[in-house]
Amino acid sequence: MSKEEALFEIREVHLPMAVRLCYRSNRGLALHMLSRGVSGGRASVERLRELEPHSQTHSLFSRSAIGSFFQEQPQLTNPFIQDPLLRTYLQRHLPAQEVQEKLCCFGEAVASEVDALGRECELNPPTLERFDPWGRRVDRIITHSAWQRLKCFSAQQGLVAEGYEANHGVWSRVYQMCKMYMFAPSAGLFTCPLAMTDGAAKVLQSLGMPARGAFDHLTSRDESKFWTSGQWMTERRGGSDVARGTETVARRQEDGSFRLYGFKWFTSATDADMTLTLARIADEDGSTVTPGSRGVSLFLAEVWLGDGSSNGIEVQRLKNKLGTRQMPTAELLLDGTKATLLSEEGRGIASIASMLTITRIYNTVCAAAAMRRITQLCRDYACKRSVFGKLLKDHPLHTLTLSRMESREEAVSCVGRGCINPSSTSSSGRKMGNEERSVPAAQAALTLPSQSGDGEPCLICLVVAFTRSQQLLSTDEQFLEIT
Ligand SMILES: Cc1cc2nc3c(=O)[nH]c(=O)nc-3n(C[C@H](O)[C@H](O)[C@H](O)COP(=O)(O)OP(=O)(O)OC[C@H]3O[C@@H](n4cnc5c(N)ncnc54)[C@H](O)[C@@H]3O)c2cc1C
């Protein structure tokens, strides 16, 4: 068959026949003839290819509508290998070869497994099953299997445990946060329950282990024992001003435990196994509570009772949020929730403070991690995207943009590292607390974005960006060509 005959068969025979059958509304026959036409068309196209291998056959059918060009997408590869600055930092502080190897393996797992799980969580947000098929109120939060797998993965990898096992002495937190730094941008927000879990363990530790069993669950590497914790503070009146906002009342029981009655307005990762929460202890006749921060005490409550029933917790609804949709955030009515008093009476806010410190550190590290991931993907894209006849990485202005992104991202990482670096000391030489440590780091780091502003980049920004690009050039093969 000649080229002309093949074209004729496709254009003049198969397609018009299929279209006519469609018009006649004989759907069964139309479909049958369409498939014949399509397979006939395919056969003809194959014949065309044989006759003229270089012909642009894609323009004949559906491809003509969307074109034949598909941009190669940026790929996530091992974030540890792709982060020379992180590796250099570790070589200085945690030089053991074993550390680098373990983190490299972890980075591989993030790229090959965790990233897909995080994506699944984004596509499958949690739902609330309020009643069972027989009409009983159950208030079960249904999460996707990927979210549950992330919980198992976190336990196996000791993402919370690392901070308490002290395998790397005073640098254990740094090691843990290096893992978190790689994990966070892929993890579908599972870092939120991990932050609260870590914070709860820290509170228990700082209070002298009033609930050893719970601590063991929170810091377990065994996925069947590992618990996550919530942090139920915010109530209807607000979240910042907890001293005025806390209306939940704790009633003392004869066995020394308490029952909580109140409404928690914003509880994230509500599929947790336990929570730390605040309430005001009522006096003996149950009618009076102490106002202000001096009336607020800290409690631990398990979400489910031993028999699998709810611990007096009604899920009013799941929040319909703008972001963080992968994770359940709920409004909860506490109606006689069994709880254990953790703090001294009236020392609730002071006692939960270390949980807030831990969660803030997670926020800082996760923010820096997100910036790092964006930069990593942009760099990969610059090696794949061609414009004006050359790859983006070969355009000096684009390289400068990437360098600026890197320098800003490093500034934020610097704040995070300042928070967790155990060797940080104040000007007087004494060890600094977490918040105090972050101040000099933040001052140094924030100089950069604040001076660069939105307009023309200032000299310091250019110098840092240039220095950073030199580091890139010397440490990353992808950019060697630019020199
Ligand atoms: C996605 C998401 C998840 C959350 N998860 C939880 C959770 O798990 N557990 C929980 O307990 N809460 C949770 N919250 C609630 C959160 O902690 C509160 O929203 C937060 O504490 C702020 O409280 P607010 O919303 O009442 O704002 P407000 O207290 O009304 O604050 C409004 C604004 O005023 C500023 N402001 C407040 N006080 C001061 C001050 N003294 N000086 C200067 N500025 C001030 C604040 O920074 C803010 O910009 C969550 C919120 C969100 C959005």
Ligand as a Chemical Component Dictionary entry (heavy atoms), coordinates in Angstrom:
data_LIG
# 
_chem_comp.id                   LIG 
_chem_comp.type                 NON-POLYMER 
_chem_comp.pdbx_formal_charge   0 
_chem_comp.three_letter_code    LIG 
# 
loop_
_chem_comp_atom.comp_id 
_chem_comp_atom.atom_id 
_chem_comp_atom.alt_atom_id 
_chem_comp_atom.type_symbol 
_chem_comp_atom.charge 
_chem_comp_atom.model_Cartn_x 
_chem_comp_atom.model_Cartn_y 
_chem_comp_atom.model_Cartn_z 
_chem_comp_atom.pdbx_ordinal 
LIG C1  C1  C 0 -4.016 24.189 61.027 1  
LIG C2  C2  C 0 -4.143 24.485 62.484 2  
LIG C3  C3  C 0 -3.957 23.462 63.382 3  
LIG C4  C4  C 0 -4.063 23.711 64.751 4  
LIG N1  N1  N 0 -3.891 22.675 65.620 5  
LIG C5  C5  C 0 -3.998 22.910 66.953 6  
LIG C6  C6  C 0 -3.792 21.858 67.905 7  
LIG O1  O1  O 0 -3.488 20.732 67.546 8  
LIG N2  N2  N 0 -3.948 22.129 69.212 9  
LIG C7  C7  C 0 -4.264 23.374 69.658 10 
LIG O2  O2  O 0 -4.357 23.556 70.860 11 
LIG N3  N3  N 0 -4.464 24.403 68.792 12 
LIG C8  C8  C 0 -4.335 24.197 67.449 13 
LIG N4  N4  N 0 -4.524 25.220 66.553 14 
LIG C9  C9  C 0 -4.953 26.509 67.061 15 
LIG C10 C10 C 0 -3.789 27.451 67.169 16 
LIG O3  O3  O 0 -2.926 27.048 68.166 17 
LIG C11 C11 C 0 -4.356 28.829 67.411 18 
LIG O4  O4  O 0 -5.001 29.205 66.231 19 
LIG C12 C12 C 0 -3.274 29.810 67.767 20 
LIG O5  O5  O 0 -2.833 29.518 69.062 21 
LIG C13 C13 C 0 -3.759 31.251 67.660 22 
LIG O6  O6  O 0 -4.892 31.425 68.415 23 
LIG P1  P1  P 0 -6.153 32.151 67.802 24 
LIG O7  O7  O 0 -6.503 31.459 66.530 25 
LIG O8  O8  O 0 -7.182 32.190 68.849 26 
LIG O9  O9  O 0 -5.674 33.592 67.405 27 
LIG P2  P2  P 0 -5.551 34.891 68.383 28 
LIG O10 O10 O 0 -5.091 34.444 69.692 29 
LIG O11 O11 O 0 -6.826 35.632 68.325 30 
LIG O12 O12 O 0 -4.453 35.663 67.614 31 
LIG C14 C14 C 0 -4.743 36.458 66.453 32 
LIG C15 C15 C 0 -3.504 37.213 66.060 33 
LIG O13 O13 O 0 -3.042 38.017 67.140 34 
LIG C16 C16 C 0 -1.691 37.748 67.434 35 
LIG N5  N5  N 0 -1.471 37.816 68.870 36 
LIG C17 C17 C 0 -2.098 37.088 69.819 37 
LIG N6  N6  N 0 -1.612 37.410 71.036 38 
LIG C18 C18 C 0 -0.670 38.353 70.836 39 
LIG C19 C19 C 0 0.197  39.082 71.713 40 
LIG N7  N7  N 0 0.192  38.887 73.033 41 
LIG N8  N8  N 0 1.038  39.985 71.167 42 
LIG C20 C20 C 0 1.066  40.185 69.843 43 
LIG N9  N9  N 0 0.265  39.522 68.971 44 
LIG C21 C21 C 0 -0.581 38.609 69.456 45 
LIG C22 C22 C 0 -1.462 36.345 66.929 46 
LIG O14 O14 O 0 -0.104 36.128 66.587 47 
LIG C23 C23 C 0 -2.337 36.313 65.695 48 
LIG O15 O15 O 0 -1.674 36.877 64.585 49 
LIG C24 C24 C 0 -4.387 25.009 65.204 50 
LIG C25 C25 C 0 -4.564 26.029 64.283 51 
LIG C26 C26 C 0 -4.444 25.779 62.941 52 
LIG C27 C27 C 0 -4.635 26.911 61.981 53 
# 
loop_
_chem_comp_bond.comp_id 
_chem_comp_bond.atom_id_1 
_chem_comp_bond.atom_id_2 
_chem_comp_bond.value_order 
_chem_comp_bond.pdbx_ordinal 
LIG C1  C2  SING 1  
LIG C2  C3  SING 2  
LIG C2  C26 DOUB 3  
LIG C3  C4  DOUB 4  
LIG C4  N1  SING 5  
LIG C4  C24 SING 6  
LIG N1  C5  DOUB 7  
LIG C5  C6  SING 8  
LIG C5  C8  SING 9  
LIG C6  O1  DOUB 10 
LIG C6  N2  SING 11 
LIG N2  C7  SING 12 
LIG C7  O2  DOUB 13 
LIG C7  N3  SING 14 
LIG N3  C8  DOUB 15 
LIG C8  N4  SING 16 
LIG N4  C9  SING 17 
LIG N4  C24 SING 18 
LIG C9  C10 SING 19 
LIG C10 O3  SING 20 
LIG C10 C11 SING 21 
LIG C11 O4  SING 22 
LIG C11 C12 SING 23 
LIG C12 O5  SING 24 
LIG C12 C13 SING 25 
LIG C13 O6  SING 26 
LIG O6  P1  SING 27 
LIG P1  O7  DOUB 28 
LIG P1  O8  SING 29 
LIG P1  O9  SING 30 
LIG O9  P2  SING 31 
LIG P2  O10 DOUB 32 
LIG P2  O11 SING 33 
LIG P2  O12 SING 34 
LIG O12 C14 SING 35 
LIG C14 C15 SING 36 
LIG C15 O13 SING 37 
LIG C15 C23 SING 38 
LIG O13 C16 SING 39 
LIG C16 N5  SING 40 
LIG C16 C22 SING 41 
LIG N5  C17 SING 42 
LIG N5  C21 SING 43 
LIG C17 N6  DOUB 44 
LIG N6  C18 SING 45 
LIG C18 C19 SING 46 
LIG C18 C21 DOUB 47 
LIG C19 N7  SING 48 
LIG C19 N8  DOUB 49 
LIG N8  C20 SING 50 
LIG C20 N9  DOUB 51 
LIG N9  C21 SING 52 
LIG C22 O14 SING 53 
LIG C22 C23 SING 54 
LIG C23 O15 SING 55 
LIG C24 C25 DOUB 56 
LIG C25 C26 SING 57 
LIG C26 C27 SING 58 
# 
